[in-house]
Amino acid sequence: MPTSPTRPLPLPAVYGRDTVARAFAAAIGEAMSPAEERLDGLDAVLDPWRAPPAFLDWLIRITGARVEPGWSEVRRREAVDLAARLAAYRGTPYGLRLEAREILRWVPPDFALDVGDPGVVFTDTGQAPPPGRMLTVTLTAPAEEDQRALESRLTRLVKAHCPAHLPFRAVVIIAGSRREVAPG
């Protein structure tokens, strides 16, 4: 019996002339071929840039990528691509700034993000952090931006990165005005 034309299975030399062993190997090769083809294509499903659109929501869920309502497919793919890096820095000022820059596109000179981090590492000889610490994040944006939409996005961003034990305040400044969002 001939082996599968798509993928012949190699057999040890001792079985090379055994027709039963060759037929069995060919049958196993044919049975496994569809599974092998699917496994060979698995990297395309898991790659945020090559995955079919139908898999994108699944990738967002399994990677924990944060996406905003109404985002385009490209922005959602960018969020999945950045999810692993963000997970490594979740809860840090760097992670917050990284997501603001790479995902929300809050980049200078149009946007300025200031993270007033109250976290202090101290020892017996150092100064203790002040009581009532609060994380304050201030976003300065151009006049043409929608302040309410920015407040909502900034609050969600800070909630995602702020340690659970630390209260926060989100402040949005638009072309000379200043408005604070209720502490989180």
C-alpha positions in Angstrom: 0.0 0.0 0.0 1.4 3.4 -0.9 2.0 6.1 1.7 0.2 9.4 1.6 1.4 11.6 -1.3 1.2 14.8 0.9 3.3 13.5 3.7 5.1 10.2 3.6 5.8 8.8 7.0 9.3 7.7 7.5 9.7 4.2 9.0 12.7 2.5 10.5 14.6 0.5 7.9 13.6 -2.8 9.6 9.9 -2.0 8.6 10.8 -0.7 5.1 9.7 -4.0 3.4 6.9 -4.9 5.7 3.7 -4.2 3.7 1.5 -4.3 6.8 3.6 -1.7 8.7 3.8 0.5 5.6 0.0 0.3 5.2 -0.6 1.1 8.9 1.7 4.0 8.7 0.0 5.3 5.6 -3.4 5.1 7.2 -2.2 6.9 10.4 -0.6 9.6 8.1 -3.9 10.1 6.3 -5.9 10.2 9.5 -3.5 12.7 11.1 -3.1 15.0 8.0 -6.1 17.3 8.7 -5.1 17.7 12.3 -1.5 18.5 11.3 -2.7 21.0 8.7 -4.7 22.8 11.4 -1.9 22.8 13.8 0.4 24.1 11.1 -2.0 27.0 10.7 -2.4 27.7 14.4 0.2 30.4 14.4 -1.8 32.4 11.9 -4.9 32.3 14.2 -2.9 33.4 17.2 -1.0 36.2 15.4 -3.0 39.4 15.9 -2.0 40.7 12.4 -2.8 37.5 10.5 -5.8 36.2 12.5 -9.1 36.2 10.7 -11.5 38.9 11.9 -13.8 36.3 13.4 -11.0 35.3 15.8 -10.2 38.9 16.9 -12.7 39.0 19.8 -11.5 35.7 21.0 -7.9 37.0 20.9 -8.9 40.1 22.8 -10.4 37.9 25.6 -7.6 35.5 25.9 -4.9 38.2 25.9 -6.7 40.5 28.2 -6.2 43.4 25.7 -8.1 46.5 26.6 -10.1 48.0 23.8 -12.4 50.9 23.7 -15.9 50.8 22.2 -16.0 51.7 18.5 -12.4 50.9 17.7 -11.5 49.9 14.2 -10.2 46.4 13.5 -6.6 47.8 13.1 -6.7 49.5 16.5 -8.1 46.3 18.1 -5.3 44.3 16.5 -2.7 46.8 17.9 -4.2 46.3 21.4 -3.9 42.5 21.1 -0.3 42.9 19.9 0.6 45.1 22.8 -1.3 43.1 25.5 1.7 41.0 26.6 3.9 44.0 27.1 1.1 45.8 29.0 0.5 42.8 31.2 4.2 42.9 32.3 3.8 46.6 33.3 0.2 46.6 34.5 -0.2 48.7 37.7 2.9 50.9 37.0 3.2 54.5 35.7 5.2 53.1 32.8 2.4 50.7 31.8 -0.2 53.5 32.0 2.0 55.8 29.8 2.7 53.0 27.4 -1.0 52.3 26.8 -1.8 56.0 26.6 0.9 56.4 23.9 0.6 53.2 21.9 -3.2 52.5 22.1 -5.0 55.7 22.8 -2.5 57.7 20.8 -2.1 60.4 23.4 1.3 61.6 22.2 3.2 64.9 22.5 3.0 67.6 21.5 -0.8 67.4 21.1 -1.3 65.5 24.4 0.6 65.5 27.7 0.1 62.9 30.3 1.4 63.5 33.8 1.3 60.7 36.3 1.7 62.0 39.9 2.8 58.7 41.4 2.6 58.8 45.2 4.3 55.4 45.6 7.5 55.7 47.7 10.0 53.0 48.4 11.3 53.6 51.9 13.3 51.9 54.6 13.8 52.6 58.3 16.2 55.4 57.5 14.0 56.8 54.7 11.0 59.0 54.7 7.6 57.3 54.9 5.0 58.1 52.2 2.5 60.8 53.1 -0.8 59.6 54.5 -3.8 59.7 52.3 -1.8 59.0 49.1 -3.7 59.4 45.9 -2.6 58.8 42.3 -3.3 61.8 40.2 -3.2 61.5 36.5 -3.5 64.7 34.4 -4.2 64.7 30.7 -3.7 67.9 28.7 -5.4 67.8 25.3 -6.0 70.2 22.4 -9.1 72.4 22.2 -10.8 70.3 19.5 -11.0 67.2 21.7 -14.3 66.1 23.4 -13.6 66.6 27.1 -16.3 64.1 28.3 -15.0 61.4 26.0 -11.5 62.0 27.2 -12.6 61.9 30.8 -14.3 58.6 30.3 -11.2 57.1 28.5 -8.8 58.5 31.1 -10.8 57.1 34.0 -10.9 53.6 32.4 -7.2 53.8 31.6 -6.3 54.8 35.2 -8.7 52.1 36.7 -6.9 49.5 34.6 -3.4 50.5 35.9 -4.0 51.9 39.4 -3.3 49.4 42.2 -6.6 48.4 43.9 -5.5 49.8 47.3 -4.8 53.3 45.9 -7.5 55.9 45.2 -7.0 58.0 42.1 -8.1 61.3 40.6 -8.2 61.8 36.8 -7.9 65.4 35.6 -8.5 66.5 32.0 -7.3 69.9 30.9 -8.5 71.2 27.5 -7.1 74.5 26.1 -7.1 76.5 29.2 -9.9 74.8 31.1 -9.5 72.3 34.0 -12.0 69.7 35.0 -11.5 66.9 37.5 -13.2 63.5 37.3 -14.5 62.1 40.6 -11.9 60.1 42.5 -11.9 56.4 41.7 
